[in-house]
Amino acid sequence: MIFSTKFIYEPPKKRNFFPKIYRSILKKLVRIEWFIKSNYNYYLRTKLIRRGIKLHSICIIFPSKERPHNLKRLLESLIKNTNDISRIKVLILLDEDESQYLKYKDIETYYNSINLFVKIFKKNLNSNCERWNYLAYKYQEEDLYLWLNDDAVFILENWDIYIDFVASKIPLNVPYSIWTRSNIHHEKFYYLHSDMPIVNNLWFKTLGYIGNKYLHDMGDAWICELGRLSGNFIITKKFILNHLSINITKDEKKFDNTYLLNEKKKKNDYNLWKITIKNRIEDAKKLKFKYKKHLFVA
């Protein structure tokens, strides 16, 4: 488990020929291992577990900065592809000095008028992970929390029904993460990572946070790694989201101030990732304890 961390969340660097070949072989073995484990877990639960489909309340949380156009694009895709918007809450956090606050508020007012719950908060925090956690604590009794970015769009029609299907295969008393599949980014290696994972309420309550408390970003990586270490995760097979991140397209003409500021703040995240491995192991034990306790609950 710990071994795989080095191959999934490690920045590329130059290596000599033989170390490079050795690492390449090990990396392929890790991918094979997690392809088998992830798909086995998905099909085992979705094909063999017989349990009624529950309708879940879903809380979508993300920070945004100077990107009201992104928010509108996201919400339009949400309206278009959601079967029942009455159980969806969308929470957005802005900085207190947000220059386009009035545009955000106009968007909030409009979508609330068509019965989509959208709420904007303002607070200055030091890291993006703090922002996601702040939003989750505003509504602590939702069934599922979707870790999102403002540069995402929903692409699966009736995605909420599919998430209900997947989440209903998980015992109610088990903290779990659901790795949503997105195209373009991680399209091929969806069984290793999710840009926009979901955690259930018990995961949130067990840990006291959604992503992590230590890094500026990489909350998605943290969630996925805890899922691997604990075994408390399930992938989705359908494409649910499209991540339109500038970081993926590498179109420097589109690098806005928000992107540049975020890149600057998260430059030390990989170093922090390495020194917080003990924190992930300890938190995975908390999740695993509850998982083992209810492993055979039907």
N, C-alpha and C positions, 0 to 999 in steps of 0.2 A: 504493500500500500504506500508506504513512505517513499519507496524506491520510485514508484510511478510519478510521484510529484515532481521529481527532477526532470522528467521528460515532457510533462504536460505544461507546466508553468515555469519555464526558464527562458530568459531572453537568449536569442541566438548569439553565438560567439565563434571566433575562428579557432579551429583545432587542427592539429597535425593529422596526417593521413590515417594512421592506424587507430588513434583514438576516435577519429571521425567515423571510421567504418564500424568499430566496436559499438559506438553509441547508436549508430544507425540500425544495427541489428537488434540491439536491446529495445530501441524505440518501437520497432516493428512488432516485437514480441509483446510489448506492453499494449499496443493497439489491438492485437489479436485477442489478448487476455480480456480486455475491457469490452471489445465487440461481443464476445461470447457471454460474458457476465451480464452486460446491460440488456442484451436481447433476450437472454434466458429469463432474466427477472421480469421483463415486460410481458413476454408471451406466457410465462408461468402464471402470472397474476391475471392477465386479461382473458386467457383461455380457460383456466381451471377454477378461478375464484368465482363462486356464484353468490353475488350480493346485489341487492337492489340499488338502483342508481339514485344517488342523493343529489339534490340541487344545492350547490354551494354558493355562499356569498363570497365575492371575489373583490379584493382591494388592490387596485393598481397604484403603485407608488413610484415617484421619481422626482428628482430635482430638475429645474430648468433655468436657463439664464439667457436672456436676450434672443429667445427663439420662439416667439408666439406662433410663427408660421409652422414650426415643427409640431407644436401642440395641436394646432387646428388640423393638420394633416393626420396626426395620430388619432384624434377623436373622430374624424370623419371615417377613418377605416374601422374604428371600433363600432360606431353606429351601424355601418354597413354590414359587418360580419358577426355581430352579436345577436343571438336568438332572444335573450331576455335581459335588457339593460337595467331592469328594475333591481337586480341583485348585484350590480356593479358599482363600485365607488372608485373614483379617480382622484387621487390626492397629489398635488404638485407643490413643491417648495421653492420659493424664490428668495434671493437675498433681499435684505431690507432696502437696499439702494437700487433695486431693479429699474433700469431705465425705461423699460417697456411695460411697466406694471399695468397701465390703463388698458393696453391691448389684451393682456392676459385676463384682466377682469371682464372685458367685453366678451371674450370667449367663454369664460365661466358663466356669465349671465345668460348667454345664448343657449348653451347646452343644458343648463338647468331648466330653461324654459321648455325644452323638448324632452324633459324627464330623464336626462342622464345626470347622475350625481357627480358633479365636479366641484372640488373645493381647493382653493389656493391659500397657502400659508406663506408668511414672510418671517424669516429668521436667519441671522448670520451664524453659520457654523463653519468649522475648520475643514471638514472633509466631506466627500460625497457619501461615504458610509454613514457618517453621523446624520446626514440629511435623510437617507432612507429610513434609518432607525427612528428618527424624530417623527416621521410621517406614520410609521407603523404604530407607534405609541399613541397617536391621536385616535386610532380606532383599533382597539386591542381585541375585539371579540369577533372579527371576521374569520371565516373558515379558511380562506386561502389568501396569500399575499404574493402578488406578481411583481418581481423586481424588474422594473422596466427602465428604458431610457427614452428621452424625448425625441430621439431620431429613429424610433421604431414605428412600424405599421402592422396592423393585423391583416393577414392574407387568407386565413382559413374561414370559410363560411361556417357559421354556428360553432365557432371555436369553443365557446363556453360549454356546449353540450359534450364535446369531445373531452374537455378537461373534467367535466363531471364523471364521465365514463372512467377515465384513468384514475381519478382521485377516489372513486367509489370502490376501487379494488384494494384500497389500503385500509387496514383496520383503524377504527376511529381513535384508538388509544395509542397510536404509534406516531412519533414525529417523523415527518417525511418531506423530501424535496422532490419536485417534479421538474425534469429538465425539458423545457419546451424546445422544440426544434425550429430553427430559423434558416432561411435559405441565404445564399451568398456566403455568409460567415459560418464556419463549422458545418457546412452542408454535408461534407464527406465524413467528418469525424464527430458526428452528433452524439455518439456514445461516450465521448470523452469529456464534453463540456457543453454548457448551455450559456449563451449570452444573457438570457432573460429567464432564469429559473423561478419556480413557484415553491413556496414553503407553506406547510399547513400551520394552523394555529398552535398546535402542540410543539412544533419545532421552535416557533417564536417564543412561546412561554418557557420551554425547557432551557433555552440558551439566554433569553433576555435580549436578543437582538436578531436582526434579519440577515445582514451580510456579514460584517465583522466590526470590531471596535478598535482596530489597530492600524489599518491602512487608509490611505485617502480613497482608493478605489479598489478594484478586484474583489468586490463583494460577490459577484457571480462565481468567480474562481473559488472563493472561500466556501460558498454553499456547495458547489460540486465536489470539492475535496472532502468536506465533511460527509457528504453522501457516500463517497467511495470508502472512506475510513470506517464508517459506521454500517454501511450496507443499506442505509435508509434512503433509497432513491429509486425513482422509476423514470425512464425516458419516455418521450412521446415519439411516435413513428410518423405522425403527420406534420407537415410544415404549418406552423401556427403564425409565425411572425417573420417579418423581413427587417433586418437591421441595416439601416441606411447610414451607417457611421462613416464619417469622412476618414476616419482612421483605417477603414477597410478599403475604401476606394483609392485612398492616397492621392486625391485630387487637391494639390496644394492651392489651387485657385479658390477652393471652397473652405480653406482653413479660416474659421471665424475666431473672434476673440475668446469665445467660450471654449473652443477646442484647444487653443494655444495655452490658455490659463490652466485648463485641466491637465494637459500634458506636463506642464511645469510642476504642478502640485503633486503629481503621481510618480515623478521620476525616481523617488526612493522606494517605491512600493515593492520592487523585487527584492531589495535588501531586507526590508521589513518582513516580507514573506518568508525568507529563509530563517529569520531569528524568531518567528512566531510559530514554528512547527509544533512546539510543545503545547501551545494554546489550542491548536487544531486537534491534536491527539486527545487532550483532556476533554474538549467539548464534544468530540466524536464519541467518547466513552459515555457521556451523559445521554446522547441520543441512542447509542447502542444498548444501554441498560434498559431503556423503555421499550426498545424494539424486541429484545430477547424476552422481556416480561410478557409481551403480548404476541409473540411470533406465531402461535397456533390459534389465534383468535380468528374465527371464520367470518 
